[in-house]
């Protein structure tokens, strides 16, 4: 039906598909109006699990029946390490581009949900991410040195930027709030950083213990 038509178009960029769509409301500029679908070896998506998905509005409208789905999705442990190693790179490079504060917000939400501790303890997934990123997402730090992802998951993880980088992250986080990305009141930025500092300490404690138990030959 014409009334249900979606104003969108598909474009291809190397091994990714983009669905560009026309927004219906204003005030949400933080989120780019497109959906990216990645293919190829750069996005393995493993390990996975089946997970039920429901509409956020369902709990507020009990008289309405919303569609549900049970897709196969990446496990939270993999998502956590993907995000923590991405944050690690941003911190070492000293660069925070727009729409990056969401990673810091995501890991504290994973922690609040009780999922991050399992990720920290999951050494197999930590090393899988380090191996994968070493092959497909090699990055250099602010001094031009190759970033060692294996060191990051074995006691060298950095989740808290400093100086101007921290200021840029604060500005990006503020932009998230102003664009109304949070369903509920957002945590103060200082609390986000404090929680990330705690996560960093916990992850590095486990990673360092593993490193000392299995020294390189």
C-alpha positions, 0 to 999 in steps of 0.5 A, spaced: 500 500 500 502 506 498 500 509 505 505 504 508 511 505 503 518 506 505 522 512 502 529 508 502 534 506 497 539 501 497 547 502 495 553 498 495 560 499 498 565 494 497 562 488 502 557 492 505 550 494 503 547 501 506 539 502 506 538 510 506 532 512 509 528 518 509 527 520 517 520 522 519 522 526 525 527 531 527 531 532 533 535 526 532 541 528 528 546 523 532 543 517 528 545 517 521 539 515 517 542 509 514 543 502 516 549 498 514 549 491 513 556 488 513 558 481 509 565 478 508 571 475 513 571 482 516 565 481 520 564 473 522 559 474 528 561 468 532 559 466 537 552 466 536 545 465 540 538 465 538 535 471 542 528 473 543 526 480 540 520 484 542 518 492 541 520 497 546 513 499 546 510 493 548 510 494 556 507 500 555 501 498 551 499 491 554 492 491 549 496 492 543 499 485 540 506 487 537 510 482 532 516 478 535 522 475 532 528 470 535 534 471 530 541 468 531 545 474 534 552 475 536 553 473 543 554 479 548 561 476 550 563 478 543 560 484 542 563 487 549 570 485 547 569 488 540 567 495 543 572 495 548 577 493 543 574 499 539 575 504 545 582 501 546 584 504 539 580 510 540 584 512 547 591 510 544 590 514 538 587 520 542 581 521 537 574 521 538 570 522 532 562 523 532 558 518 534 563 514 538 561 515 545 555 510 544 561 505 545 562 507 552 555 508 554 554 500 551 559 497 555 556 500 562 549 498 560 552 491 558 555 491 565 549 493 569 545 488 565 550 483 568 553 481 561 560 484 562 563 480 567 562 474 563 565 477 557 571 479 561 572 471 564 571 469 557 578 468 555 577 464 548 572 470 545 577 475 548 583 472 544 578 471 538 577 478 537 584 480 538 586 475 533 580 477 528 582 485 529 589 484 528 588 481 521 583 485 519 583 492 523 590 493 524 591 500 527 596 505 529 597 509 536 598 516 536 606 515 536 605 511 529 606 504 533 602 498 531 596 497 536 597 490 540 590 487 541 593 481 544 596 486 549 589 489 550 586 483 552 591 481 557 592 486 562 593 492 557 586 495 556 585 502 556 578 504 556 579 512 559 581 517 555 585 523 557 586 530 556 583 533 549 580 526 548 576 526 554 573 533 552 571 531 545 568 524 548 564 528 553 562 533 547 560 527 543 556 524 549 552 530 550 550 530 543 547 523 544 543 526 550 541 532 546 539 527 540 534 523 545 538 517 544 536 514 551 529 512 553 530 514 560 535 519 564 542 518 562 547 517 567 552 523 568 558 523 564 563 523 570 559 517 572 560 513 565 567 514 566 568 512 573 564 506 571 569 505 565 575 506 569 572 500 574 571 495 568 578 497 565 581 495 572 577 488 572 578 486 565 586 488 566 586 484 573 583 478 569 588 479 563 594 480 567 592 473 571 592 469 565 598 472 562 602 471 568 599 464 568 601 463 561 607 466 559 610 467 552 615 461 550 
